[in-house]
Amino acid sequence: MASSVVPGGILISSTACRAWSVTTRTQGIQFNGVQTKAHGVRVTGKLGFGSHPMLEDFRYLQSVSGNAQPKMTIPSPSVLHFRGGRKDIDATVYPDLDVYFDDLAQTWRDAIHAFYAAGCRNLQLDDTVWAYLCSDDQRRQIRERGDDPDQLARTYARVLNKALEGKPEDLTIGLHVCRGNFRSTWISEGGYEPVAEILFGTVNVDAFFLEYDNDRSGDFAPLRFVRPGKQQVVLGLITTKSGELENPEGVKARLEEAAKYVAKSQICLSPQCGFASTEEGNALTEAQQWDKVRLVTQIASEVW
């Protein structure tokens, strides 16, 4: 097992689906005091995968990666449903949402195999939805719009597992539970306990990339649901929100604390999210970013 894992590669800003239309909303996603651009997605036809320009982006990344293994990052399938829910899915196309979710899973399954065929062996699914399902405030809003957050969690877990069926053994797929990363702000807060049993106990990814850079993420107790074995738990203890470097001894202490709930052999260390998940970036310099990466590798080499 690698002693450190650093999320990288290319962040895909759209995903592997050919039945979307992009619409302009009156209001974008509200981060912590910062508004994003007012764009959204509506499903206007049957979901399916044909091709995607990001496959060519991966091929370019692979061509310049040398001896390093290139890593690709794409949105998780749940993101397509969660933001708008039923109202952004044409009811004449999908009167039955069970059919929609089956098509959603198959679309991502086909996309996963397309990236594999292009040479990808390390693929990450970015998923803000599980972070929403951890937040008391967001769960309240989900109920107010007529959805059951616990049922959504079960549905999204089923979709993910169907998408992962038949995954090649030499393809590593990770799931990053993202709490938002836009101009050093965030969307949601709350520990992983509300989703831990479903997410960690049933979703068949190879690694969970979890934000744990401050109190917003709660404690490590939810990690008790991680299944023993090869699944990795990549703890994002190094923040990408600011350039201030963490105390190495403090990070090591937190790794030991996490090891009370999941075997240390399954634990990895990484930054909490990407350094620039959007074109606007975060409030730290390129030099500070490299300092963070060096800190991760330094601590990992001492711990493992």
PyMOL commands that set and color helices and strands:
alter all, ss='L'
color gray80, all
select helices_A, chain A and resi 53-63+77-82+85-88+97-117+129-132+136-144+149-164+193-202+215-217+221-225+248-258+264-266+286-303
alter helices_A, ss='H'
color red, helices_A
select strands_A, chain A and resi 10-11+20-24+39-43+72-75+122-127+172-177+207-211+232-238+267-271
alter strands_A, ss='S'
color yellow, strands_A
deselect
rebuild
show_as cartoon
